[in-house]
Amino acid sequence: MMLKRSMYFLSSLFLASCLFVVSIPALADMRNVPLAEVLLQAKKGNPEAQDELGFRYSIGLDVDQDYVQAAKWYLSAAEQGHAKAQNEIAGFYDKGIGVPRDQRRAVYWYEKAATQGYPPAQYNLSLKLILGEGVKRDAIRSTSWLRSAAESGKAPQAECNLGVRYLNGVGLKKDLREATRWFRKSADHGYPLAMFNMASSYVRGDGVNRDLVQAYKWLYLSTGAGAKQKLVFERAKTEARMGHSETTLWLYPLEGAQLRKAQKGLEILRESMTESQVSEAIKQADNWSPKE
């Protein structure tokens, strides 16, 4: 009875992939360049410096935070074909930050960057296409761009979202084994939503043999627990806050309602497991490390 209860609870809680707009901070090799030099090079038309200046204005690094100035410099770099800056200015238009909100212009710049093979832009464009924002809704095109981002190995959000597409048969044929395969890729990269979905797969037996120890391990990790996972999350938050890495929000553990669901799931799973099974799951979680 307890097992059926845990199966029902977790199987009803597959988490949809995150819908925030992915953005990557400026490259670290520009980070230690003095502001005066960055500004000089940006004014000379150097797109790398313009992108860096846009980043510094966007977070207030060495300058007063100013989204209008950030948008100005991102746009200058974007117009020269800088893929990251194209994705950044697209995000500004998408959210109406520093510029008037304009979904069509957001899609225009996402597509510019996506066609250059920039995974975050490919992911963002896939979201606009599936939601029909600034462009006609097209599930097949959306999934095509999503796959491009996922196959790059540099966008765990895309890997998880592709798994959700396979799970629900959106823009492709429903395939539970493929769904779980992509959830695992994303979870192995440290993405908490994918970890939650891996736990659900193990409870349901979708694409894998049913295994409560594995379910507990992944669900436990999704909450930010696990000795190494705690360090990963804390380092990710610190580095992102300092602006010294390309760490993005995808590494943050579950929060709010999602965290409460995961914690409730752990409670229900424990009712169906022996103490030794729970101990083994926690041991595996403590020994887990994200793959590069």
N, C-alpha and C positions, 0 to 999 in steps of 0.2 A: 504493500500500500504506500509506504514512504517513497519507494523508488518511483512509483507511478506519479506521486505528487511532485517529486523533483523533476521528473520528465515533463510534466504538464507545465510547471512553473517556468523552467528554462526554455522549453520549446516555444513558449508564447512570448519570449523576451529577446528574440534575435534583434540586435540593435542595428538600425539602419546606419549606413556609413555617414561619417561626419560631413556636413554641408558648408563648413566655413571655407573661406577662400584661402587657398594655400599661398604662402609667401615665404621667400627665403631671404635672409639678410644679406648685406653686401659681402663680397669676398674678403676673406681674412687678410689677403696680401695687401689690401688698401687700408686696412684698419689702423695701422700704426703710422701712416703718412700724416705729417702735421697738417692741420686744417688749412693754413695759408697756402701750402703747396697743392692740396686737393682743389681749393678754390681757384688757384691760378691755372691749373691744368683743365679744370672744368670750363673756365672762360675761354680757353684756347680750343675747346671743342673735343677734348678727350672723353669718349663715352664712358670709360671705366670710372673716371673721376666724377663725371656727372651723376652716374648711378650711385657712387659712394656718397656724394654730397646729398643726393635725394634721401638716401638711407639715414644720414646723420640728422638732417632736418626732420625726418619722420619720427625719430625717437628722442631727439634732443641731445645728441652726442656731440660735445664740444661747441654746440650752438643752442640757441633757444629753439625749442620745438616749434616748427612752423610748417603746417601741412601744405600751405599754398606754395611756399618755396620748394618743399619736397616734390610736389607735383610738377612744378616748373622744370626742375632738374631731371626728374625721371622722364618727362616728356622729351626733353632735349636728347637724352641718351636713346630713348625709344625710337625717335625719328631717324637715328643713325643705325638702326637695326640691332640694338643691344637687347637680346632676348629677355634677360632678367628684368631690365627696366621696362620693357613692353608689358611683362606680366604685372609689374608693380603699378604702372599707370593704369592698367586695366582694372586692377583692384581698387584704385582710387575712384575711377569712374563708376565702378560697380557699387561702391559704398557711399559715394558722394563726399569723399574726403579731399579737401583742398581744391576741388573742382565740382561743378554741378553734377548731380547724379545723372548718368546717361548709360543705360544698359546696352544700347547699340554700339556705342564707342568702346564700352568694356569688352564686348564680344569681338569687335574689330581688333583690339590690341591683344586679347588672349589668343586669337587665331594667328596673328602675326608671330607671336612667340611660340605657339604650338607647332607651327609648320617648320620652325627651326629646330624642333626636337627637344624643347624645354619641358621636362615632365610636369612641373607645377602648373604651367599654362595649359598643357594637355588635359590635366585633371580639372582645372577650373573651367575650361571650355566644355568639357563633358557635362559638368553640372549645369551650365547655362542651357545646353541643348536638351537635357532631360527635363529641366524646369520650364523651358520655353521663355526664358527671360532675355530680351534683346535679340531674339532669333526664333524662328519657327521651331517648335518642339520636334525633335527627331531622335527617337530612342536608339535607332541603329547607328547613326553617326555619333551619338553620344557614347555608346558603348565602344565604338571603334577608337575614339580618342582616349577613352578610359583604359582600354587595353594597351594602347601605346604607352601611356604613363605607367601602368602597372608593370609592363614588361621591361621597363627601364631599370627596375630594381631600386629606384631612388624615390619612390612615392608610396609609402605604406598605406596612406589613405586610399589611393587608387587600387591597390591590391585588395584591400578589404571591400571596397565598393564594388569591385568586379565580382568578388565572391557573393555579395548581396544580389547582384544582377543574375548570376547563375542560380542562386537560391530561389529567386522569384521568376526567372525566365523573362527578364526585361532586356529587349534588344538582342537576345540570343536564346538558344534552346535551354530550357531548365535542365540543370545537371548538378545533383547534390554532391557528387564526388569532386567535380571541378570547383564547386563553391567552397568546400572544405579545404581543397588544395590551396586556393588563394587566401583563405582565412589564415592558414598555417604560415604562408609566406609573410603575410602582414604581421602576424603575431610574432614570428621569429625576428622581425625587425623592431619589435617593441611596441606595436600599436595596441593600446588597451581595448578598443572596441573589437578588434579582431580576436583578442584573447578571450573576450566574453563570448564571441560567436563560436570560437573553438570549443569552449566549455559546453555550449549548447549542442554542438555537433557530436561531442562524445556522449552526452546524455541521451541524445536521440538515436545515435548510431548512424548519422548521415555521412556517408563517404568514409567512415572509419568504424572499427568495432566499438561497441558500447564499452566505456571504460570510466568508472566514476573517479578513479585516482587521477586520470588525466583531466577529467572535467574539473575536479577540485583544484588541481594545479593551475590550470589556465585562468579559472575564475579568481583564484587567490592572487595571481599575478596582475590581473586587470584592476585590482583595487589599489595597486601600488605596493603590495606586500612582496615578500621575498627579499632576502638580504641584498642581493646584487641589484634587483629591480629598484629598490628604494634609492640606492646610490645613483642609478641611471636617471631616475625622475628628478632627484634633487640637483644633479649636475646639469640636466637639461634646462631646468628652470633658471638656475644661476647663470648659465652661459647665454641663454636667450635674453635674460634681463640685462646682462652686461653687453650684449651685442657683439660677442666675440666668436660666435660660431654660426653655422647654418641650421642650428636646432630650431624646430618649429613646434607648434602646439600639439602635433600628433603624438609626441612623447609623454604628454601629461597624463596622469592616471584619471580614471573615471571620477566624476564629481557629481554632487547633487542627486537627482532622482536616479541617474544611471548607477552611481555608487551604491545607493540604497538597494537597488535591485540586485546587484552583485552580492552584497552582504547578505541579503535575504536568501539568495540562491545558495550561498555557502552554508547557511544555517540549515536549510532544507536538505542539502546533500549530506551533511554530517549525520542526519537522522537515519540515513540509509547506508552508512559506512561504519566499518570497525575503527577503533582507535589506531590500529597499525596502518590501515589504509590512509587515514587522514595524516598521520605522521609521515608516511612515504610521500604523499602528495606535497606536503610542505617542504620536505627534504629536497625533492626534485625542483620545487620552485626556488628554494634558496640557492641551488646550484645552477640555475638557469642564467644565461647571459644572452643579450640580443646579438644577432648576426650582423656583420657589417654589410 
